[in-house]
Amino acid sequence: MPDIFHITGGSPLSGEIEISGAKNAASKMMIASLLTDEPVILANIPRQQETEITHEIITTVGAHVEWIDEHTLRAQTKEIASSSVRELSRKNRISVLAIAPLLHRTKEAFVPLVGGDKIGPRPVNFHIDVLEKMGATIEETPDGYHARVQDRLRGALIELPYPSVGATETSIFAAVLARGRTIIRNAAMEPEIKGVIMMLQNMGAIVQINANRSIEVIGVEKLHGTQARIMPDRIEAASYGSMAIGTAGEIFVRGAQHLQMLTFLNAVRKIGGEYEVRDEGILFRGSKNLVGIELETDTHPGFMTDWQQPFVVALTQAKGTSVVHETVYEERFGYTEALKKMGADITLSNNCLGEIHCRFKEQNYKHSAVITGPAHLHGAEVEVPDIRAGLAFVVAALVAEGTSTLTGIHHLDRGYERLQEKLQGVGAKIERKII
């Protein structure tokens, strides 16, 4: 039976929340463990559905996984038992990243059609193009992708049409054991990718980050085991920061790292919120005197697209007009209809309301939002469509007067560990029920 959240808002949140390890790093580093037959130990793994499905992927193909403690796992894939990732409990985009490691180990791979959040097309063709350029033959069928390589993947010049995180990771996974040199141009440079690169270096890979979004990889014959620690989740940190700002409360986010939050912290200060960086984390403090701003999402080091949704809720409480230009995912403002149902004043536009070069220019995508505030939000019943929109609805419910009912909260389980428990720790009135 599906679960729901009942959330009663209207009161400032106050207290401390400790963030988990970054799911966007943990799942990729678990996949990277398939590149060696030696043990890999990963600490600070978040326990939620994304890492559960990644655990399922790697064990399906032959990894032996044991939990050393609640958040530390040891994975070893001495041999690939199956080059086919089949019969998973649910679809997930992570599976496509297993193609390159399986090609290295067995010269063939099958992964199912991808799933993931419904926030606009995230084409797999970037991944396929990379692998084909490096010598793989890939066939798309109604049930998934079949890949083969005759001998060994070979180094190549990879020019990505967009700095896609997933395509950059596929390129790196394919290059570290390929024959020769690979240059990846227009690569994504997110901190989670750099964490994967550091892990691979410790496994024996040769990976150089150059200027102008360029990564150079010299393929090696073999990788060995290693130990690594997952970075704190900067998306989770911004989520709780947005709750503090939106409810005019005060939350200390233990584990939040200043270096990974620079752009978000600038936006907090621009709208009139406050923060204090400490050795153990960052204290976020809201205000009744927030002001509107202009904001654009972008690839790292820009304002992260996954920060946008909860922060937009905070902007509904700001005096005046805010303009948010989404340049990463063309359909990411679908969640604003639910916010309008709760009383927000938000208008969407097809126009690029910003200065960043946008690939959605002159296309029929409502990828800019004009938010007028402060809005008096009230409780409502809303359905969660994806992880980050779902968190925005949680923030909105905490800001709103009255009680809100959130359905589809399994999406939140994918991205947030012990969300209810953490929010109750800062005074949120949130209850989970089975219907």
C-alpha positions as CSV (number, residue, x, y, z in Angstrom):
1,M,0.0,0.0,0.0
2,P,1.3,3.5,-0.8
3,D,2.5,5.8,2.0
4,I,1.6,9.5,2.4
5,F,2.9,12.4,4.5
6,H,0.6,14.6,6.6
7,I,2.5,17.8,7.2
8,T,1.2,20.7,9.3
9,G,3.2,23.9,8.7
10,G,3.2,27.6,9.6
11,S,5.9,27.5,12.3
12,P,9.6,28.3,12.1
13,L,11.9,25.2,12.2
14,S,14.8,25.2,14.6
15,G,17.5,22.8,15.5
16,E,20.2,20.6,13.8
17,I,20.1,18.1,10.9
18,E,23.0,16.0,9.9
19,I,23.2,15.3,6.1
20,S,23.9,12.0,4.6
21,G,26.4,11.0,1.9
22,A,25.7,12.3,-1.6
23,K,23.6,9.8,-3.5
24,N,24.9,11.2,-6.8
25,A,28.4,10.2,-5.8
26,A,27.6,7.0,-3.9
27,S,25.8,5.2,-6.7
28,K,28.5,6.1,-9.2
29,M,31.3,4.9,-6.9
30,M,29.5,1.7,-6.3
31,I,29.3,1.1,-10.1
32,A,33.0,2.0,-10.3
33,S,33.8,-1.0,-8.0
34,L,32.9,-3.2,-11.0
35,L,36.1,-2.0,-12.7
36,T,38.3,-4.2,-10.5
37,D,38.3,-7.7,-9.2
38,E,39.7,-6.5,-5.9
39,P,37.8,-5.3,-2.8
40,V,36.5,-1.7,-2.7
41,I,35.4,-0.2,0.6
42,L,33.0,2.8,0.5
43,A,32.1,4.8,3.6
44,N,29.3,7.3,4.2
45,I,26.9,5.5,1.9
46,P,23.4,6.9,2.2
47,R,20.7,4.3,2.8
48,Q,17.9,5.1,0.4
49,Q,16.3,3.6,-2.7
50,E,18.9,4.9,-5.2
51,T,21.8,3.1,-3.4
52,E,19.5,0.1,-2.9
53,I,18.9,-0.2,-6.7
54,T,22.7,0.3,-7.3
55,H,23.4,-2.5,-4.8
56,E,21.0,-4.6,-6.8
57,I,22.7,-3.8,-10.1
58,I,26.2,-4.7,-8.9
59,T,25.2,-7.9,-7.1
60,T,23.1,-9.0,-10.2
61,V,26.3,-9.0,-12.3
62,G,28.4,-10.8,-9.6
63,A,29.6,-8.4,-6.9
64,H,29.7,-9.8,-3.4
65,V,28.6,-7.0,-1.0
66,E,28.7,-6.9,2.7
67,W,27.9,-4.0,5.1
68,I,30.7,-3.4,7.5
69,D,28.5,-0.9,9.4
70,E,25.2,0.9,8.6
71,H,26.9,3.3,6.1
72,T,30.1,1.4,5.0
73,L,30.1,-1.4,2.4
74,R,32.7,-3.7,1.1
75,A,32.2,-4.8,-2.6
76,Q,34.2,-7.2,-4.5
77,T,33.5,-8.5,-8.0
78,K,36.1,-11.3,-8.5
79,E,34.3,-12.4,-11.6
80,I,31.4,-11.1,-13.6
81,A,28.7,-13.8,-13.1
82,S,26.4,-12.2,-15.7
83,S,26.9,-9.4,-18.2
84,S,23.2,-8.8,-18.2
85,V,21.5,-6.4,-15.8
86,R,18.0,-7.9,-15.9
87,E,14.9,-8.2,-13.7
88,L,15.6,-5.2,-11.4
89,S,13.0,-4.3,-8.9
90,R,12.6,-0.9,-10.6
91,K,14.0,1.1,-13.5
92,N,16.8,3.6,-12.8
93,R,19.2,5.6,-15.0
94,I,22.1,4.3,-13.0
95,S,22.1,1.0,-14.9
96,V,23.4,2.6,-18.1
97,L,26.6,3.4,-16.3
98,A,27.3,-0.3,-15.9
99,I,27.8,-0.8,-19.6
100,A,31.4,0.4,-19.7
101,P,32.6,-1.7,-16.7
102,L,30.9,-4.8,-18.1
103,L,32.5,-4.3,-21.5
104,H,35.9,-4.0,-19.9
105,R,35.3,-7.2,-17.9
106,T,33.4,-9.4,-20.3
107,K,33.3,-7.6,-23.7
108,E,29.5,-7.6,-23.6
109,A,26.7,-6.0,-21.7
110,F,23.0,-5.7,-21.5
111,V,21.1,-3.0,-19.5
112,P,17.4,-2.3,-19.4
113,L,15.7,0.8,-20.7
114,V,16.3,3.6,-18.2
115,G,13.9,5.2,-15.8
116,G,14.2,8.1,-13.4
117,D,12.5,11.4,-12.6
118,K,10.1,12.9,-15.1
119,I,11.7,16.3,-15.4
120,G,12.3,16.4,-19.2
121,P,14.2,14.2,-21.7
122,R,17.6,13.0,-20.5
123,P,18.7,11.2,-23.6
124,V,20.9,8.0,-23.4
125,N,22.2,8.8,-26.8
126,F,25.1,10.8,-25.3
127,H,26.2,7.6,-23.5
128,I,25.7,5.4,-26.6
129,D,27.6,7.9,-28.9
130,V,30.6,7.8,-26.5
131,L,30.8,4.0,-26.3
132,E,30.4,3.6,-30.0
133,K,33.2,6.1,-30.7
134,M,35.4,4.0,-28.4
135,G,34.7,0.9,-30.4
136,A,31.6,-0.7,-28.9
137,T,28.7,-2.0,-31.0
138,I,25.3,-1.2,-29.4
139,E,21.9,-2.3,-30.4
140,E,18.8,-0.8,-28.9
141,T,15.8,-3.2,-28.5
142,P,12.4,-2.8,-26.9
143,D,13.8,-4.2,-23.6
144,G,17.1,-2.5,-23.4
145,Y,20.6,-1.9,-24.8
146,H,22.9,-4.7,-25.9
147,A,26.6,-3.8,-26.2
148,R,29.7,-5.6,-27.4
149,V,33.3,-4.9,-28.1
150,Q,35.6,-7.1,-30.2
151,D,38.8,-6.8,-28.3
152,R,39.1,-3.7,-26.0
153,L,37.6,-0.2,-25.9
154,R,40.0,2.3,-27.4
155,G,40.8,5.8,-26.5
156,A,39.1,8.6,-28.5
157,L,38.4,12.3,-28.7
158,I,35.0,12.7,-27.1
159,E,33.3,16.1,-27.6
160,L,30.1,16.2,-25.6
161,P,27.3,18.4,-27.0
162,Y,26.4,19.4,-23.4
163,P,28.3,18.9,-20.1
164,S,26.2,16.0,-19.1
165,V,27.1,14.4,-15.7
166,G,26.1,10.9,-16.8
167,A,27.8,11.0,-20.2
168,T,31.0,12.4,-18.6
169,E,30.9,9.5,-16.1
170,T,30.4,6.9,-18.9
171,S,33.3,8.5,-20.8
172,I,35.6,8.2,-17.8
173,F,34.5,4.6,-16.9
174,A,35.1,3.7,-20.6
175,A,38.5,5.4,-20.8
176,V,40.3,4.3,-17.6
177,L,40.8,0.7,-19.0
178,A,40.7,1.6,-22.7
179,R,43.7,1.2,-25.0
180,G,45.4,4.6,-25.4
181,R,44.4,8.2,-24.6
182,T,41.0,9.7,-24.3
183,I,40.2,13.4,-24.3
184,I,36.8,14.4,-23.0
185,R,35.8,18.0,-24.1
186,N,32.9,19.9,-22.6
187,A,32.9,17.6,-19.6
188,A,30.8,18.1,-16.5
189,M,32.9,19.2,-13.5
190,E,30.5,18.6,-10.6
191,P,32.2,17.8,-7.2
192,E,30.6,14.3,-7.3
193,I,32.5,13.6,-10.6
194,K,35.7,14.8,-9.0
195,G,35.1,12.4,-6.1
196,V,34.8,9.5,-8.6
197,I,38.0,10.6,-10.4
198,M,39.9,10.7,-7.1
199,M,38.6,7.2,-6.3
200,L,39.7,5.9,-9.7
201,Q,43.2,7.5,-9.3
202,N,43.5,5.6,-6.0
203,M,42.6,2.4,-8.0
204,G,45.5,3.1,-10.4
205,A,43.8,5.1,-13.1
206,I,45.5,8.0,-14.9
207,V,43.0,10.9,-15.1
208,Q,43.9,14.6,-15.5
209,I,41.4,17.5,-15.2
210,N,42.5,20.2,-17.5
211,A,41.3,23.8,-18.1
212,N,38.1,24.6,-20.2
213,R,36.1,21.5,-19.1
214,S,38.6,19.1,-20.5
215,I,39.5,15.7,-19.0
216,E,42.4,13.5,-20.2
217,V,42.6,9.8,-19.4
218,I,45.4,7.4,-20.2
219,G,44.1,3.9,-20.2
220,V,45.8,1.3,-17.9
221,E,45.8,-2.5,-18.0
222,K,44.3,-3.1,-14.6
223,L,42.7,-1.3,-11.6
224,H,43.0,-2.4,-8.0
225,G,40.9,-2.1,-4.9
226,T,40.7,1.0,-2.8
227,Q,38.9,2.8,0.1
228,A,36.9,6.0,-0.4
229,R,34.5,8.2,1.6
230,I,31.4,9.6,0.0
231,M,31.2,13.4,0.1
232,P,28.3,15.0,2.0
233,D,25.1,15.6,0.0
234,R,25.1,19.3,-1.1
235,I,21.6,18.9,-2.5
236,E,20.3,17.7,0.9
237,A,22.2,20.6,2.5
238,A,20.5,23.2,0.3
239,S,17.1,21.5,0.9
240,Y,17.3,22.0,4.7
241,G,18.8,25.5,4.1
242,S,15.7,26.4,2.0
243,M,13.4,25.1,4.8
244,A,15.1,27.4,7.3
245,I,14.9,30.4,5.0
246,G,11.3,29.7,3.9
247,T,9.9,29.2,7.5
248,A,12.0,32.1,8.9
249,G,13.7,29.5,11.2
250,E,17.2,28.5,12.0
251,I,18.7,25.1,11.1
252,F,22.3,24.0,11.6
253,V,23.1,21.6,8.7
254,R,25.9,19.4,10.1
255,G,28.3,18.2,7.4
256,A,27.5,20.9,4.9
257,Q,30.7,22.0,3.2
258,H,31.4,25.6,2.3
259,L,33.3,24.9,-0.9
260,Q,30.4,22.9,-2.4
261,M,27.8,25.5,-1.4
262,L,29.3,28.8,-2.7
263,T,26.7,29.6,-5.3
264,F,23.8,28.6,-3.1
265,L,25.1,30.7,-0.2
266,N,25.3,33.8,-2.4
267,A,21.7,33.3,-3.4
268,V,20.7,33.0,0.3
269,R,22.4,36.3,1.1
270,K,21.0,38.1,-1.9
271,I,17.4,37.4,-0.8
272,G,18.1,38.5,2.8
273,G,18.7,35.2,4.5
274,E,21.7,34.6,6.6
275,Y,24.2,31.8,7.1
276,E,27.2,31.1,9.3
277,V,29.9,28.7,8.1
278,R,31.4,26.6,10.9
279,D,33.9,23.8,11.0
280,E,31.2,21.2,11.4
281,G,28.7,22.6,9.0
282,I,26.6,25.6,8.0
283,L,23.9,27.4,10.1
284,F,21.0,28.8,7.9
285,R,18.8,31.5,9.3
286,G,15.6,32.8,7.7
287,S,14.0,36.3,7.9
288,K,10.6,37.9,7.6
289,N,12.2,40.4,5.3
290,L,13.2,38.4,2.3
291,V,13.5,40.2,-1.1
292,G,13.1,38.9,-4.7
293,I,16.1,38.2,-6.9
294,E,17.0,37.1,-10.4
295,L,18.5,33.6,-10.6
296,E,19.7,31.2,-13.3
297,T,20.5,27.5,-12.9
298,D,23.6,26.2,-14.7
299,T,26.1,23.3,-14.7
300,H,28.7,23.4,-11.9
301,P,29.9,25.9,-10.6
302,G,26.6,27.6,-11.4
303,F,23.4,27.4,-9.3
304,M,22.5,23.7,-9.2
305,T,19.3,22.7,-10.9
306,D,18.5,20.4,-8.0
307,W,18.7,23.4,-5.6
308,Q,16.1,25.2,-7.7
309,Q,12.8,23.7,-6.5
310,P,13.1,24.1,-2.7
311,F,14.6,27.5,-3.2
312,V,11.7,28.6,-5.4
313,V,9.5,27.8,-2.4
314,A,11.6,30.2,-0.2
315,L,11.2,32.8,-3.0
316,T,7.4,32.7,-2.6
317,Q,8.0,34.3,0.8
318,A,10.2,37.1,-0.6
319,K,8.8,40.6,-1.1
320,G,8.6,41.7,-4.8
321,T,9.4,39.7,-7.9
322,S,11.8,36.9,-8.4
323,V,12.8,35.5,-11.8
324,V,14.3,32.0,-12.2
325,H,15.7,30.8,-15.5
326,E,16.1,27.0,-15.7
327,T,18.8,26.2,-18.3
328,V,19.5,22.5,-17.4
329,Y,16.2,20.7,-17.7
330,E,13.5,22.1,-20.0
331,E,10.5,20.7,-18.1
332,R,11.5,21.2,-14.5
333,F,8.8,23.8,-13.6
334,G,5.9,21.3,-13.8
335,Y,5.8,21.2,-10.0
336,T,4.8,24.9,-9.8
337,E,1.2,24.0,-10.5
338,A,1.0,22.4,-7.1
339,L,2.6,25.4,-5.5
340,K,0.0,27.7,-7.2
341,K,-2.7,25.4,-5.8
342,M,-1.2,26.1,-2.3
343,G,-1.4,29.9,-3.0
344,A,1.8,30.8,-4.7
345,D,1.9,33.4,-7.4
346,I,4.0,31.9,-10.2
347,T,3.9,32.6,-13.9
348,L,5.8,30.4,-16.4
349,S,7.3,31.7,-19.7
350,N,8.8,30.2,-22.8
351,N,11.3,33.0,-23.0
352,C,14.8,32.9,-21.7
353,L,14.5,35.4,-18.8
354,G,18.2,35.5,-18.1
355,E,21.7,36.1,-19.5
356,I,23.1,32.5,-19.6
357,H,23.3,31.0,-23.1
358,C,20.4,28.6,-23.1
359,R,19.9,25.6,-25.4
360,F,16.1,26.0,-24.9
361,K,16.0,29.4,-26.6
362,E,13.1,29.9,-29.0
363,Q,11.7,26.5,-28.2
364,N,8.3,25.8,-26.7
365,Y,9.5,25.0,-23.2
366,K,8.2,26.9,-20.2
367,H,11.6,27.1,-18.6
368,S,11.5,30.5,-16.9
369,A,9.4,31.4,-13.8
370,V,8.3,34.7,-12.4
371,I,7.5,34.5,-8.7
372,T,5.6,37.3,-6.9
373,G,5.5,37.4,-3.1
374,P,5.2,37.2,-0.3
375,A,2.5,34.6,-0.8
376,H,0.3,33.2,1.9
377,L,0.5,29.5,1.4
378,H,-2.1,27.1,2.7
379,G,-2.3,23.4,3.1
380,A,-3.4,21.2,0.1
381,E,-3.3,17.7,-1.2
382,V,-0.5,17.3,-3.8
383,E,1.1,14.4,-5.6
384,V,4.9,14.1,-5.7
385,P,6.2,13.6,-9.3
386,D,9.9,13.3,-8.6
387,I,12.6,13.6,-5.9
388,R,13.4,17.3,-6.0
389,A,9.8,18.5,-6.7
390,G,8.7,16.3,-3.8
391,L,11.2,18.0,-1.5
392,A,9.9,21.4,-2.7
393,F,6.4,20.3,-1.7
394,V,7.7,19.3,1.8
395,V,9.2,22.8,2.1
396,A,5.9,24.4,0.9
397,A,3.9,22.3,3.4
398,L,6.1,23.4,6.2
399,V,5.7,27.1,5.2
400,A,2.0,26.8,4.7
401,E,-0.8,27.4,7.2
402,G,-2.8,24.2,7.9
403,T,-2.2,20.6,7.0
404,S,-1.0,19.2,3.6
405,T,-1.2,15.7,2.4
406,L,1.6,14.5,0.1
407,T,1.1,11.3,-2.0
408,G,3.7,9.6,-4.1
409,I,6.3,10.0,-1.4
410,H,8.2,6.9,-2.6
411,H,10.1,9.4,-4.8
412,L,11.4,11.1,-1.7
413,D,12.6,7.7,-0.4
414,R,14.8,7.5,-3.5
415,G,16.8,10.6,-2.5
416,Y,16.5,11.3,1.2
417,E,17.5,9.0,4.1
418,R,15.3,9.2,7.2
419,L,13.6,12.4,6.0
420,Q,10.7,12.2,8.5
421,E,13.0,11.6,11.4
422,K,15.4,14.4,10.5
423,L,12.6,16.9,10.0
424,Q,10.9,16.0,13.3
425,G,14.3,16.7,14.9
426,V,13.9,20.4,14.0
427,G,10.3,20.7,15.0
428,A,8.4,19.7,11.9
429,K,5.0,18.3,12.3
430,I,5.2,15.5,9.8
431,E,3.6,12.1,10.0
432,R,3.9,9.1,7.7
433,K,0.8,6.9,7.1
434,I,-0.1,4.0,5.0
435,I,-3.3,4.3,3.0
